[in-house]
Amino acid sequence: MIAPPQPLTKSMLRQLNINSKRILVIQQRQITHFDNLMRDALTCSTCCAVISFLPQNCPELDDYHYLSAKYGTELVNLDSNQTYQLNTTH
């Protein structure tokens, strides 16, 4: 998970069918070059999925989807509103 906009709970991860023991969460404060990190994660052979929290109108999102398809790394992009709804409905 790259730069989640809010803390993640185990129940949120369960709702997304994500095993909390097999994820790496990279907080915004740890990122110096966001674009490089996204591209590295999507092209890394040891990463099976990348979850990002970019706005749907982000210009780089098309490039990230292309890399996702090319390298077979699933890309799930959740906007902040979706995350907030997950957090408050359960």
C-alpha positions as CSV (number, residue, x, y, z in Angstrom):
1,M,0.0,0.0,0.0
2,I,1.4,3.3,-1.0
3,A,0.5,6.4,1.0
4,P,-2.8,5.5,2.5
5,P,-4.6,8.7,3.5
6,Q,-5.6,7.3,6.9
7,P,-4.5,4.6,9.2
8,L,-5.5,1.1,8.1
9,T,-7.3,-1.3,10.4
10,K,-7.3,-5.1,10.2
11,S,-11.1,-4.9,9.6
12,M,-10.5,-2.6,6.6
13,L,-8.0,-5.0,5.2
14,R,-10.3,-8.0,5.7
15,Q,-13.0,-6.1,3.8
16,L,-10.6,-5.7,0.9
17,N,-9.6,-9.4,1.2
18,I,-6.0,-8.5,2.0
19,N,-3.9,-10.6,4.4
20,S,-2.4,-8.1,6.8
21,K,0.6,-10.4,7.4
22,R,1.7,-10.1,3.7
23,I,1.6,-6.3,3.0
24,L,4.1,-3.5,3.1
25,V,2.6,-0.1,3.9
26,I,4.6,2.9,2.7
27,Q,3.5,6.1,4.4
28,Q,3.6,9.4,2.6
29,R,6.3,10.8,4.9
30,Q,8.6,7.9,3.7
31,I,8.2,8.8,0.0
32,T,10.6,11.2,-1.7
33,H,9.8,10.3,-5.3
34,F,6.3,9.0,-5.6
35,D,6.3,8.4,-9.3
36,N,9.6,6.3,-9.1
37,L,8.1,4.3,-6.2
38,M,4.9,3.5,-8.1
39,R,6.9,2.4,-11.2
40,D,9.3,0.3,-9.2
41,A,6.5,-1.4,-7.3
42,L,4.6,-2.2,-10.5
43,T,7.6,-3.6,-12.3
44,C,9.1,-5.5,-9.3
45,S,8.9,-9.3,-9.7
46,T,8.4,-9.9,-6.0
47,C,5.3,-7.6,-5.8
48,C,2.0,-9.1,-6.8
49,A,-0.3,-6.1,-6.2
50,V,0.0,-2.4,-5.5
51,I,-2.7,-0.4,-3.8
52,S,-2.6,3.3,-4.2
53,F,-4.8,6.2,-3.2
54,L,-4.5,8.6,-6.2
55,P,-7.3,10.8,-7.5
56,Q,-9.1,9.2,-10.5
57,N,-8.0,12.2,-12.6
58,C,-4.3,11.7,-11.9
59,P,-2.4,12.0,-15.2
60,E,0.0,9.2,-14.4
61,L,-2.7,6.7,-13.6
62,D,-2.9,5.6,-17.2
63,D,0.8,4.9,-17.2
64,Y,0.5,2.9,-14.0
65,H,-2.3,0.8,-15.4
66,Y,-0.2,0.1,-18.5
67,L,2.7,-1.1,-16.3
68,S,0.3,-3.1,-14.3
69,A,-0.9,-5.0,-17.4
70,K,2.6,-5.3,-18.9
71,Y,4.2,-6.8,-15.8
72,G,1.2,-8.6,-14.4
73,T,1.2,-6.7,-11.1
74,E,-2.4,-5.9,-10.0
75,L,-3.0,-2.2,-9.5
76,V,-5.9,-1.3,-7.2
77,N,-6.5,2.5,-6.9
78,L,-8.8,3.6,-4.1
79,D,-9.7,7.2,-3.7
80,S,-10.0,8.7,-0.2
81,N,-13.8,8.6,-0.3
82,Q,-13.9,4.8,-0.8
83,T,-11.5,4.3,2.0
84,Y,-13.5,6.6,4.3
85,Q,-16.7,4.6,3.5
86,L,-15.0,1.3,4.3
87,N,-13.8,2.7,7.6
88,T,-17.1,4.1,8.7
89,T,-19.6,1.4,7.6
90,H,-18.1,-1.4,9.8
